[in-house]
Amino acid sequence: MNGSTLQTFAAECAERLPGARLEHPFGPDWEVFKVHGKVFMLMTSVPGEPVVILKSEPGEAEALREAHADVTRGYHMNKRHWITLEGGDSLDKKLVEELVTESYRLVVGNLPRTKQPVDPETYGTHARAARR
């Protein structure tokens, strides 16, 4: 999946998530997806190459980086808790959708219960179960 396709597909996935909003707080070169004001996905270009930046559990982030050449440490983010997806052959649509959903779920899980648009314990679990 090339970088432009990656960003387009990731944005489509994010837009389907309950309560997700697209903002541009860092200018037009950064697309930032938030849920109740908390970031779960960023998109920009690093040096000219489109990337998608997502939240991830530290152990999962490490495993993803080891298994996929196109997954690296989070660009301009905490390197343990964020990953960067780059365009390349090691990513497919199913994995990208799972990673976007998981990032969203992790952020929703840290929101106060009254602000959670979904139950983070069960939302998207079918995708995680299928991956294992």
GIMOBEL-V89646 format. One record per backbone hydrogen bond with DSSP energy under -1.0 kcal/mol. CO is the residue of the C=O (numbers start at 1). NH is the residue of the N-H. Records with the same first field share a line. If there is no record, write none. Layout:
CO=NH, NH
//
This chain:
1=88
2=6
3=7
4=8
5=9
6=10
7=11
8=12
9=13
10=14
11=15
14=17
17=20
21=34
23=32
24=27
27=30
31=43
32=23
33=40, 41
34=21
35=38
38=35
41=33
42=53
43=31
44=51
46=49
49=46
51=44
52=85
53=42
54=83
57=61
58=62
59=63
60=64
61=65
62=66
63=67
64=68
68=71
70=86
72=84
74=77
78=82
81=56
82=74
83=54
84=72
85=52
92=96
93=97
94=98
95=99
96=100
97=101
98=102
99=103
100=104
101=105
102=106
103=107
104=108
105=109
107=110
108=111
112=115
119=122, 123
122=125
124=128
125=129
126=130
127=131
128=132
//
